[in-house]
């Protein structure tokens, strides 16, 4: 079996998707689609009181990207895991993943990221109620709120554990060989499998933890999409997949806009899954045409992307907290612009500084020592 070579377009897809995640969270903290905004600045959308929903650019953007961007990251992570496992033993693979994923999403939350959770706590819990909450309970609430985007690390590590378990059982890599035979018909039919997975092992009340849907996407990335033949099929049919994803996306937005997009009644619907699945495949296919290059900027973003992902929530929460006195006095697009610029550049600065501090870099980024 040929070794999986590094593909520049996958690296570029990953950091570009992270920037889309950042843009999503810029709008998310002022989101009023079916929910009360976390930060003041927008009034409740009229649909909450049974009125006609107000359509905004920020609302449409959130709907347009929410279903597929994390699915895409899990698929790409699965593809990249194959290259990693071909260079390392299973034990080394898990050790590296525990360092990079598990440490930041557990120890990092308990020691540092809870501070960002405290900023959410201040916004969500009225001061008179907060006064009656014991200190330990406050800390646990802040730690829970501090998870933020790090749920991705936790579910991804679980997916890696599942992959190693499967490989320990399937010693002859029969599933990997089977995945190499995937054609366009199978790729389309896998959408039905994804619809089924979307109904299973969803954590109550915490809709981001879809413990069958996302791990399956990761495993498909490893067993199916990591094959050059399958990737070439995605490239050949890129326009078909992307068009299908956009078409299902339009239907999904028209059908559900006004209902909070993270509710299970929206997430698990076939049209939502079809939109996510086909869009993710379309992005990988189109990426092979337009993103298969490398330069000094992409090399930097490929390294900084992880730091941006880890840090951007805290930077956004701090920025939004500082903006409270001016929100409502300036147009919201100015607030969004400030938030996005601060999240990107602030996260890069934090990453560059904190990765050089021995204990902090370990807790936040899973870095044991500075690279020479």
KABELZI-V818452 format. One record per run of one state. SS is the DSSP state (alpha for helix, beta for strand, coil for the rest). FROM is the first residue (numbers start at 1). LEN is the number of residues. Records with the same first field share a line. If there is no record, write none. Layout:
SS=FROM-LEN ; FROM-LEN
This chain:
coil=1-7 ; 29-17 ; 50-7 ; 67-2 ; 88-2 ; 125-2 ; 131-4 ; 146-2 ; 170-4 ; 180-4 ; 198-4 ; 203-7 ; 211-2 ; 226-2 ; 237-1 ; 257-7 ; 268-2 ; 291-5 ; 324-3 ; 328-2 ; 331-1 ; 355-3 ; 366-7
alpha=8-21 ; 46-4 ; 57-10 ; 69-19 ; 90-35 ; 127-4 ; 135-11 ; 148-22 ; 174-6 ; 184-14 ; 213-13 ; 228-9 ; 238-19 ; 264-4 ; 270-21 ; 296-28 ; 332-23 ; 358-8
beta=202-1 ; 210-1 ; 327-1 ; 330-1
